[in-house]
Amino acid sequence: MDRSGHIREAALELFTRKGFESTTMGDIGAAVGIRGPSLYKHVAAKQDLLVAIMVTTMEDLLTAHRAAVGGVADPVERLRRATEAHVRYHARHRLEAFVGTREIRSLAEPHLTRVLALRAEYEACFRAVVQSGVDAGVFRVDSVRLASYAVLDLGMGVAVWYRADGEQSEDALVWQYSRFALRLVGVTG
């Protein structure tokens, strides 16, 4: 990993542990062995690190979603694959998910608008998957929007408690959560 990657990882860990507002550039520099003022040679501002973490997270989620559902027509399989990609990402990127949820309030404009737009786009992807299942007559929900939020919440919750060395393997977790998502939209079996 290059110096920029180490700086980003240190910032991610500190934002998770201390919060964005309580983390200083000096803290980040100390974590990577660079004096605070020298850190500015690598990054202009702490806000830039937060933006990079949040934008990259959302772009990675969108990319994973598109890869998971691309070329798949069956709504059940699309929701299964979308949920699996979503849950797997949150199991593997717990800190990014935590910072992305907790520190949205710390983003300055125009970055806040950009991240909120990426979030809206991601939610719309799930809403479209659920809507296609409703349109095909295989999903039964009272609200497509609420169903998509519920599926998204499944994955985001994983970031809080999941541990790779825990009771469930990642594959078992992903499989079970895809079944939960299908039950949410009325698919049994």
Number of C-alpha atoms within 10 A of each C-alpha: 7 6 10 13 10 14 22 20 20 19 26 22 17 20 24 20 13 12 17 23 11 10 16 17 19 15 17 25 19 14 17 16 12 16 15 15 10 12 20 14 8 10 15 10 11 17 16 15 21 25 20 12 20 27 20 14 22 21 15 13 19 20 13 19 22 16 14 20 21 12 9 13 11 15 22 21 17 22 27 23 23 26 28 25 24 26 28 21 23 24 24 16 14 20 21 24 25 18 22 20 12 14 17 17 10 15 18 13 9 8 19 17 12 15 22 15 13 19 19 11 14 19 17 16 18 23 21 16 23 28 22 20 23 19 12 11 10 16 21 18 16 10 14 21 16 12 20 23 15 15 26 20 13 18 24 20 16 23 21 14 10 18 15 10 8 9 10 13 13 18 12 11 18 24 17 13 22 26 18 18 24 20 14 17 24 14 15 9 6
